[in-house]
Amino acid sequence: MSKYSPLTLHLQSCNLAHVPMRFAEIEALLGFALPPSSRQHRGWWSNNPINNVMTKAWLAAGYTTRNVDLAGENVVFAKSATASATATGFAEGAAPLIWAGSAAKLPLGDHPLFGCMAGTLRVEAGFDLTAPLYGDAEVDGWMDHKATHLRGEPL
């Protein structure tokens, strides 16, 4: 579950076309301060889902940001025209819906497999992961051997 899930749940419960909020209201809802960049850069409030984690919070609720006022520290969340369409990733089916009362909601949080391999691989300090494993001479000889074998020529 994302630390910004309270914002998603709040927006879903509002079910209004426009939800104006002050930054302080969002912070009170979340229980922590927004990062300094949220008050300095309008791009922090963009609707690009790869922008930051918080963007996914309002998009998951079916809202986009409008009228971002950095000086006045407020933003308007507007119901997205595509809120009813479920976005899917590459080669994935639609996200399952959780029925709560009469409204369906998308589940919050990361994919169940996210982080399942954490800690299973250790790279020694100073090891360069970008360095070639084999030298050119070794690879050329190996490739020549394989090409000869594939052509059916004697080794």
N, C-alpha and C positions, 0 to 999 in steps of 0.2 A: 504494500500500500504506500503510495506517495505521500510525502509530507504536505503536499498541497491538496490532498483529497478533501479536506474540509471545505475548500473553495468550490470544488466540483459538486459536493453534496448540497452546499448552500445555493448555488446557481440552479441546480436541478429542482430544489424545493421551491424556489421563487416562481418558476414557470411564467415569467413575464417577458414581454418583447424587449424591454430595455431595463437593465439593472445598473443604476449609477452607484459607484462606490468610491469612497475616499481611501487612499492608501492606508491610513490609520485603521479603517474598518477592516480592511483585508488582513492587516497584521494582527488585529484583535481576534479575528476569526481563526487565523492560522496558529496563533500563539507564539509567533516569533517575528522579528523584523525582516522586511524585504531587503534584499541586497542593495548596496549603494547605487549600483548600475541601474536599478529600476527607477531611480529619481534623476538620473543623469542622461540616460539614453532612451529615446523614444522607441528604438528598435527592440528594446527588452520586452516591450508590450506587443510585438508583432504577432501575427497569427500563423507563423511558420512553425509546424510541429517539431522541427529539429532545432529550433532556436534555443529553447531551454525547457526544463521540466515543468515549470509553471504553465507554459503555453498549453501543454497537454491537459492541464486541469480544466481550463475553461472550454477547450475544444471538446473534451469528453462530455461536458455538460450540454453541448450544443450551442455554445456562444462564441462570438468573436469580439475583439476589443474595438471600440470606437471612441472618438473624442478624448484621446489621451492628453491630459493637461499636466505636464511635469511641474510647472510653476505652482499650480493650485493643488497638486497632488491628488488628482482624481481621474477616474476612468469610467467609461460606460461599457458594460457588457451587453451586446445586442444578440438576440436570438438569430442563429445562423439560418439562412435559407435552405441549407443542405443538412440541417440538424436531423431530419428523419432518415437520411441516407446513411447507412453504416459504412464507414471506410474500412477497406481491407488492405492487407499488405500483399507483397508478391507471393503468389502460390499459397495463400492462406484463405481459409473460408471466413465468413463474417464472424465477428466476435459474438460469443453467446450472450443472450440477454438475460438479465435477472429480473423476474417479475416481482414488483413490490406494489401491492395494491392494484390500481388500474393502469399504472404506468410502467413501462419496461425501462430498465436502466442498464447501462454497460457496466461490467465489473471493473473495479479499480485495481491498480497495481500493475506490477510487471508480469511478464509471461512466467508460468510456473517453472520453466527450465532456465530462466535468467539466473546466472551465477552458480548453476549446479556443479560446474567444474572448477570453481574458485579454490585455489590452494592445491590443486592436483599437479601442477607443473612448477618447477623451480628453476630459474635461470641463475647460474653462478655470476657473482659480481665480476664485472669486467668482460664478460662474454659478449661479443658483437653479433647480434642476431641477423645483421644485414651482410655480414661477410660471407663470401662463397664457401661452401663446404669442401668442394674439390677444386683443384687447380685446372687450368685450361688443358694442359697436357693429359691429365688423367681422364677428363671428359672426352676429349677428342679420340683417345685410344679406345675408350669404352664404346663410343658411338660407332667408330669404324668396325669394331668387333660385332656389335649388334646388327649393323647394316649388312655385313658379310653373311652373318647367320640368317637374316631374313631373306636375303637373295638366294639362299641355298648353296652358296659357294663353300668349298672346304676351308676350314679355319687354318 
